[in-house]
Amino acid sequence: MPVKRSYTSEQIINMLREAEVLQAQGLSIHELAKKLGITDQTHYRWRREFGGLRVDQAKRMKDLEKENGRLKRVVAEQALDIAILKEAASGNF
């Protein structure tokens, strides 16, 4: 079973830049992915997610995704509180 590695956004962007250089030198996607120690699928997924981003933009994106998740949880909690209060106000408890 392969070992799952976790890369930071900065590491991924640097690897994608290195991949671009290797591809410009004539290496295929399969060859450059092997050289970087990742799978072809990982390369394509990273390129779709991080392609064209600078390191600071990737950090900002991750921060915004984290904040978005937090806000979704707050909204869900408020909706639950409202539903409880409506139930209590209607006297059907």
C-alpha positions as CSV (number, residue, x, y, z in Angstrom):
1,M,0.0,0.0,0.0
2,P,1.5,3.4,-1.0
3,V,2.3,6.0,1.6
4,K,0.0,9.0,1.5
5,R,2.0,12.2,1.7
6,S,0.6,15.6,2.6
7,Y,2.0,18.5,0.7
8,T,1.5,22.2,1.5
9,S,0.1,24.6,-1.1
10,E,3.6,26.1,-1.5
11,Q,5.2,22.7,-2.1
12,I,2.5,21.8,-4.6
13,I,3.0,25.1,-6.5
14,N,6.7,24.6,-6.6
15,M,6.3,21.0,-7.9
16,L,4.0,22.2,-10.6
17,R,6.5,24.9,-11.6
18,E,9.2,22.2,-11.7
19,A,6.8,20.0,-13.8
20,E,6.4,22.8,-16.3
21,V,10.1,23.1,-16.7
22,L,10.5,19.3,-17.1
23,Q,7.6,19.2,-19.7
24,A,9.3,22.1,-21.6
25,Q,12.4,19.9,-21.7
26,G,10.4,17.2,-23.5
27,L,9.4,14.9,-20.7
28,S,6.0,13.3,-20.8
29,I,3.4,13.8,-18.0
30,H,4.1,10.2,-16.8
31,E,7.9,10.7,-16.8
32,L,7.7,14.0,-14.9
33,A,5.2,12.7,-12.4
34,K,7.4,9.8,-11.7
35,K,10.4,12.1,-11.3
36,L,8.5,14.2,-8.8
37,G,7.3,11.1,-6.9
38,I,3.6,11.6,-7.6
39,T,1.0,9.9,-9.9
40,D,-0.3,11.2,-13.2
41,Q,-3.7,11.7,-11.6
42,T,-2.2,13.7,-8.7
43,H,-0.4,16.0,-11.2
44,Y,-3.6,16.6,-13.2
45,R,-5.6,17.2,-10.0
46,W,-3.0,19.7,-8.6
47,R,-2.8,21.4,-12.0
48,R,-6.6,21.8,-12.0
49,E,-6.7,23.1,-8.5
50,F,-3.5,25.2,-8.2
51,G,-2.5,25.8,-11.9
52,G,-1.7,29.5,-12.4
53,L,-1.7,30.4,-8.8
54,R,1.1,32.1,-6.9
55,V,2.0,30.9,-3.4
56,D,0.3,33.9,-1.8
57,Q,-2.9,33.3,-3.8
58,A,-2.9,29.6,-2.7
59,K,-2.5,30.6,0.9
60,R,-5.4,33.1,0.6
61,M,-7.6,30.5,-1.1
62,K,-7.0,27.9,1.7
63,D,-7.7,30.6,4.3
64,L,-10.9,31.5,2.6
65,E,-12.0,27.8,2.3
66,K,-11.4,27.4,6.0
67,E,-13.3,30.5,6.9
68,N,-16.2,29.5,4.6
69,G,-16.4,26.1,6.4
70,R,-16.6,27.9,9.7
71,L,-19.3,30.3,8.5
72,K,-21.3,27.3,7.2
73,R,-21.2,25.7,10.6
74,V,-22.4,28.9,12.2
75,V,-25.3,29.2,9.8
76,A,-26.3,25.6,10.4
77,E,-26.2,26.2,14.2
78,Q,-28.4,29.3,13.9
79,A,-30.9,27.5,11.7
80,L,-31.1,24.8,14.3
81,D,-31.6,27.3,17.1
82,I,-34.4,29.0,15.1
83,A,-36.1,25.7,14.5
84,I,-36.0,24.9,18.2
85,L,-37.3,28.3,19.2
86,K,-40.2,28.0,16.6
87,E,-41.1,24.6,18.1
88,A,-41.1,25.9,21.6
89,A,-43.1,29.0,20.6
90,S,-45.8,26.9,19.0
91,G,-46.3,24.9,22.2
92,N,-45.9,21.5,20.6
93,F,-43.2,20.1,22.9
